Structures are given as structure tokens and as C-alpha cells.
Amino acid sequence: MEPQAWAEVAAIHQRWPALLLLWLSALHCSFSSQASPPPSLVPRVRSSYNLGRTFLGLDKCNACIGTSICKKFFKEEIRFDSSLASYLGLLPQDLPSYAANYSDDSKTWRPVEISRLLSKYQNEISDRRICASASAPKTCSIERVLRKTRRFQKWLQAKRLTPDLVQGLASPLLRCPSQRLLDRVVRRYAEVADAGSIFMDHFTDRDKLRLLYTLAVNTHPILLQIFPGAEGWPLPKYLGSCGRFLISSSTRPLQEFYNASPEQAADLAYQLLGVLESLRNNDLNYFFYFTHVEAGMFGIFDNGHLFIRDASALGVIDKQEGSQVVALARENQDIFSCLVSGCQVQLPSCDTIPEKQSLVLVCQQLLPQLLQGKFPSPVQKDIDSALTQCSDYACTDPEVLRASSRLKDILRPLRTCDPRFAYRYPDCKYSDRF
């Protein structure tokens, strides 16, 4: 062999360990950072979960949502969608959610969504605030600091979740809490082994911290648990949590349908108005309202059914029991009040929430994007007229509700009855309800 050839072989042998290490590192990052081939082709590679634990936020537990679905991650029964393969070796840390596939038997798979409660940046800011509250360095034991707070010490002694224990938390869900609502939270909290009782006797200290942290950061997963879609509520199914991520049924965001055909736009707008109506009037006598709306808060399943995709801006007022509100004082404000944004000195009164609020927001910001310029002139003129009145905050509650009802009447005959709308087909052929 020529000397030059021997030199090339020697060079390859010298570089081989580094090349092998680089390849293994890329493979490891691929598993831990969502990059994977389609579920049926995922190799059974036994990986170290250190990177995965950090990515999921398990290293911050019990200042996290929960661990009920972690085993499925580690058994590779939740696999990130192959469309993220372009991120091989790179963690797209700033994505708010990730498409994934979920299996109960490792043979059949269904799409799910893996979502953060806060962005990576917001989580970092929140963790720094926790450390700063204890005059600790930038990196500290988040859990240890939160456990020492006065609020959590009260939680440790509590047998029942009462309004005073959540006073000062920023979530709209807890703005006007009734005892009936809080009992529902405890009874249906899915991150404990023995849910069903209104008393927290079966909660460990760890369970209480996770629930408190979730209520303080983002109540979206709690709403999915206490008002499940299986009971008719317009919310996707909660499948579980791992670290600082939750897993729920997959939907496509509403903004993807802004250019939809007229019949699909009419169907989605009609559903959206129906969802708001069910939030105002329901058998449990709760009044739900949005503090703000964005198109990404609503999603559509593959069968065409529209659901609330993000319930973080959803407030609840108990019309049956009323709200047990204690005047907010500075002693009600603590680090748990400040995890998402700045500390709120005072929250508006529940009595100031008008019945029209969610309708006005949706008619202003979402329905025009779906409905404008889609229909023949006479029909479009009637739609635009109803939207104008529905979106006018100066109108009274009855006026806005009448405009919404008129808009539904206009949209109803514009919807078609065909297999594209599987959620109501073929029932729409035989029932006026659809």
C-alpha cells in the first residue's frame, strides 16, 4: 500500500472515536429532543434520560405539573412527530407545543399534543423570581424555597382546599373561587393516586406542592381535568403530565382555517358561538368567561369538531353558590402570585364581568377572520351587520346576545351535511339538532 494510503487509514482510525461519539450524541439528542422517525420505525434504543429529564422539567419537580405520564415517555409510548427530524441534535426549546404520537399498546398510535404551561424563557424568569424571593443565588432549590413559604405551610395543614388558600393567585379560574369549585378541583385532580374525595387526606406534601404550583402558573390542565370533554365540555382530553409538560388530544389551531371554504367557515363560526353559549348556560350553573381571546385558543379535531385548545384565559364564576371572595390585601400576595407576570396588587371584582364579554371578544377578533368576504352579497351583508352589533362593547348584554343569536340563525343553513363534518355526519341527515 502506498504511504499516502497508509496515512489516510491512520487518520481515519484516529478520528473514529470522535466520529462515533458524535453519532451517538446525535442519536441521543434525537430521542430526547423530539426528533424521531415515524412511530412504527422508532428503534428500541435504550437511552440515558438525563437530557430528557431536563427538557421535560423533571429536574424541577415538585415545582411542576405532575408525573402521571412519565412512564410512557421512558417506555417510548409517546414519540415525538417525525416532522421534527430536521431538528436533529438541536432542542427547539422555545416551541410552546410539540406534535407527538401516543400509544396504549405500542401498535396503534394516535396524535397528541405536548404543551408547556410557560415558555422556556418564562420558566427561567419564574425560577429566578423564586430564588430571589429567598435572597438565594440565581440557581437554587426551587422546591425547597417554595416549601418554606407561608402559603405552602398553610396548605400542609389544610384538610380541604378553601378560598383563602388560593387568594392572591393570578389565574382567572381563581379570581372568584367558590367552595363548590375548589371541591371539584380536589375531587378530580388526576395527578394523585386516589382522586374522588373533597378532602386532601390522600394528598402527599409533594401532591399539594404540584397542585399549588399548577394553580399559580397556569390552570389550563386543571380545567381539562375538572370539566372533561367526555362529559360534554368543549375541552380536549387530558392524558397526563410529565414535569412541566402536559399531554392532551391533538387539535389544529383555528387560524389554520381562516381561508376555509364558506361552508366550513360557517360551520366553525356556528360551533364557536355554540361553545360560548354553553359556557354561559350549562347544567352545573357555572359562568365561564374569557379574559382575552386569540385564534390559537381554539382548535379543531380531525372530525371537524371545535374545542377550546387553551383554557388558560378562562375564568369561572359560580352562579349557584356565589363566590367566596376575601378582599385582597398585601398579605395575600406572595411568590406564588408572581410566577407568571408581576405581582398583582388588586384583581377586579367578579361583579364587573358582563355576560357579553366573551361574545364581544370573539366577534371582534376571530369571527371576522372566518366570515368576511366569504358569502354572496345579501347574506354577507346580514353577517356583517350581526358582527358589527355583536362586537360593540357599548351595546348592552341583551343586545349582544340577540346579535349572536341572529348570527347563528344566518349561519345554520349555510352549513352543509356531508362526510367532511364527521362529528355530525350522518346524524345531520336525520336530526334538526345539527
N, C-alpha and C positions, 0 to 999 in steps of 0.2 A: 504493500500500500504506500502511496506517495506520502511524503512528510506532511504536505498540506492537509491531506485527508485525515491523517492521524491527529493533526492539530484540531480539525473540526470536530472529530469524535470526542476528543478530550474536553473540548469546550462545552459540548452538549452534556457530557457527564457531569461537568462542574455546575452547569445551570439546572440540571434535572431536579435537585431537591427544591430549589426556589420555584421552578415551574409547577411541581407537584403541589407545593404549599399554596401557591396562588390559585390553582384549580380547585383544591379542596376548600379554600376560603370562599371562592365564588359560589361553590355548591352550597356551603353552609349559609352564606348570606341569602342565597336564592330561597332556601326554605324559610329562613327567619324573617325575610323582608318581602313577603308576598309573591315573589317571582316563582312560578311553577308552571309546568306543562299542564294540559287538561287533567282533571281529577283521575280519570281512568289510567293515565300514563305516569302518574307520580311514582317514582321509585321508592321502595321502602328503605330509606337511608336513615340509620339511627344517628340523630344529630344531637349536638350539645345544645341545651336550651338557654344558655346564659344570655345570648343576644336576643332570643325570643322573649325571655322574661322581661328584659329591659324595655324592649319595644312595646310589649303589652302593658307595661306598668306594674307588673307583679312585684318588682323590687320596691315599690312604694306602698304596697298593701301593709296595713289595713286601711290606709288613706286611699281607697279605691272603691270600685263599684261592687266587685264580688269575684268569686272564683268558681261559680257553679258549672261553667262550661269549659274550664281549662283542660280537663282530661281529653276533650275532643281535639283540642289543638295538638296536644302531645301525642295522641294516637293517630294524628293526621286524618281525622274525620271532619276537620274543617281545613280546606285547602284554598289558598288564595287563587283568584282567577288568573288564567294563563295570559290574559291581555296585559298583565303587568310584567311579563317576562322581559320587556325592554329595560326594566329597572335592575337587571341582574347585577348584584353586588352593590346596589345603591338603595338606601332606605328613603322612600318618598315621605319623609316624616311629617310634612305639612298637610297631607291629604286629610280631609275631615272624615272620610269613609272609604271603604275598600270593598270591591266586589269579591265574593268568595262562593265556594260550594260546600254544602253541608250534607252529611250522610248519617243515617242511623244504623246502616248495615254494611257500609263500605262497598256497596254495589250500586245502589240507586242514590242519585245526588240531586239536590235542588239548590237554586241560587239563594244566597242570603247576603245581608249587608253587615259589615263590621264597622262600627261607628265610634268615634271619640265623643266624649262629653265636652271636652275643651280641646282647642287646637294645641299642638305641641308647645307653641310659644306661650299660650295662656296657661298651660300647665306649669311651665317653668316659672312664670311670673307668680302664680299662685303658691308654688312651693317656696319661692323666695320670701313671699309675704309671711308664710308660716314660720320660717326660720327667723325673720326679722321681728316677728311678734314676741319671740322669746329671747331677743338680743343674741341670737346664735349666729354662727358663720353662715355664708351663703349656702353651704351644704350642711344639712343636719339631719337628724332622725325626725322625719315629718310626723310619723306616728307618735313618737314619744312626746313631741310638743303638743299635738292635739289632745292626747290623753290627759295632759296636765291642766287643760283649760277648765274653767269653772263650769261651762256649759256641759262638757262631757262628763264631768264628775256628777252633775245632776242627772244626766242620762243613766249613769251606772246605778244610781239609787232608785230610778223610776221603774215601777211595775207596769205602767201604762203610758203611751205616748200622748201627752196632753198639750194644749195650745201654748202654754208658757215655755215648753221645751223647744219650740220652733220659732218663737218670737224673734224678730230681727233678721231672719234668713231672707235672702233677696228673691227667692223664687216666686213667681206669680201664683203657683199652687198653694203656697203657704202665706199668701198675703192676708187671707181671711179664713183661717182654718176653723172648722167645726170639729167637735169631738167625734162625730159620726164619720167624717172624712179621715181623720187620723186613725181611728179604729180600723177603717178599711185598709189603710196603708200597712199597718202591722199584721192584720189578718191575712193579707195577700202577698206579703213580701216574699219573693221567690228565692232569695239568697240564703234562707235559713232552712234547716232540715225539717222542721216541724211547724209549718205555717198553718193558720186556721184559728188561732186564738187572738183576742184583742189585747191580751196581756203579754208582756215581753219576758215572761219567766223562762222561756226556752231560748232566749237570745243570749249568746255569749258576749263578753266585752267586745270581742272582735266584730260580731254581728252588729252591735249597736254603733260602733265607730263607722262601719261601712255604710249603714243606713244614714247616719247623720251626715257623713261626707257627701253622699249622693244627693241628699236633700239640699245641701248647701251649694253644690256645684251646678247640678242640672237635674231636674226632676223628670226628664223625658222617660228614662227606664222605669221609674216608679209608676207613671201614668200608664205605661204599657202593661204593667202587672196588675194594677187595681181596676182598670177598665179594659179588659181584654176583648180583642176582636171576636173571639168565639162567643161572646155574649151580645154581639151586635154593635159594639162600639167601633167607631171608624178609625181604628188604630191597628198597625201591623202586629204580628205575633212576636212576643218577647221569648227568645230562645235561651238566653242566659248571658252571663258576663264573665269576663276574664281580665283581671287587672283593671285598667282604665278604659276598656273597650266593652261595648255591648253588641250582641248579635241578635238581629231581628230579620223578619221576612224581607225579601228584596222588592223594591219598587223603583220605577223610573220617575224622576222628578217632573213636575208639571211643566216646567219651562221647555222641556223637550217636545211638548205638544202644542206650542204656540202657533206652529204652522200646519196644524192638523186640518183635515178636511172639515167642511161645515158641519156634517152630521156628527163627527167625533167631537168637535169643539162644542156643539150644542149639548152633547151627552155629558161631557166633563163639566161644563158650566152648570148644568142641571144637577148633577151629583154634588158639586161643591155647595150649591145653595141648599141642597138637602142635608148635607153634613152640618152646615151651620144651624139649620133648623133643629136637627136632633141634639145639638149642643145646647140650644136654648130650652128645648122642651123634651124631657125624657122621663121614663118611669121612676127613676131614682130621685127626681126633683133636684138635680144639680144644674146650675147655670155655668156653662163653660164660656170663656171669652178669650180672645187673642189680644195680647198687648201690642203686637205688631205682626205683620204677615210678609212672607216672601214666597216666591214660587217654589223654592226648594223645600218648603214646609209641607207640601202636599205631593203625594206620589201615586202612581197608577200601577196596579198589578198587571200581569200578563193577560188576565181575563178582562181587562178594561175597567176594573173596579177602582174607584178613587178612595184614598185613605189619607189620614194625617201622617205624614212621614216624620215630622219633627214636632213634638209636643212641648218643647222647652219654653215656648212663649204662651202656653195655655194656662190660664187661671181658672179657679173653680170657686164658686160661691154656693153654699148650701142653702137652697130656698126652703127646705123643710125644717131644718134645725136652727138656721141662722148661724152667724159667725161669732165665735167667742174671741173677741179681739181685745187685747190689753193695749192701752196707749203705749206707743213705742217710746222708750226712754233710752238714754245713752247706755244704761247698764244692760240693755238688750242687744247692744252691738258688741261683737267680738270678732275674732279672726274668722269664724265661720260665716260672718256676714260679709266678709271682704274677699272671698276666694275668687269670685268671677270678675268683679269690677271694683270700683272704690266702695268704701263703706257708705251705706245709705243711712242718713240721719233720720229720715222720715219717709214712710210709704203713704201714698194717697189712700183715702178712706175707701172701703168697699162700696159704700153708698154712692160713690161718684161714677161707677161703671154703668153706662147706659145699655139697654138691651140691644140697641142698634150697633154697638161698637164693632163687632167682628164683621157684620154685613157691610158697613161703610168702608172698612179697610179692604175687604175683598173686592167690592165694587169699584173702589178707586184704583187698586194696584194690580189685580190679577185678571178679572173678567174682561176688561178692555183688550188685554193682550190676546185673549182667546177669541173674542167675538167681533171685534171691529173689522168691517170690510169683508165679511165672510158670506153675507146673505143678500138676496135680491132687495131692491130699494125699499119697498113698503115694509118688509119685515125688519130690515136693518134699521130703519127709522124708528120703529117701535122699540127695538132692543136698545138703541142709543138713548132714547127718551127715558126708558126704565132705568138704565145705568146711571144717567145723569142725576135722577132723583135718589136712587139707592146710594150714591156715593157722596151725597151732600150732607155733611155733618150738621149743617144748620137746620135740617129737617128734623121733625120730632120722631120719636120711636115708631109710632103707628104709621107715619108717612113712609119711613124707610122700609118697614115690614110689608106695607102694601105694595111698594115698588118691587120688592123682592118677589112677592107672590105673583105679581103681574109678569115679571121676567120669567119665572118658572112656567107660567101658562103659555108664554110665547115660545119657549124652548122645547116644551114637551112634544109637540107634533113634529118638530124638526129632527128628532132623533129617529134613527132607523132601527128596524128589528132584523138583525142578521147575525151570523156567527162571529163577526168581529167583536161583538159585545157579549162575550161568553158568560159574563156574570149575570146576565138577564135573559140569555137565549137558551132554549126556545120558549121560556116562560112568557116572554113579551107577546108571543102569538096568541096566548090564551087568557091573559090577565090584564085588566086595565091598570093594575098597580104599576106596571112597567111602561 
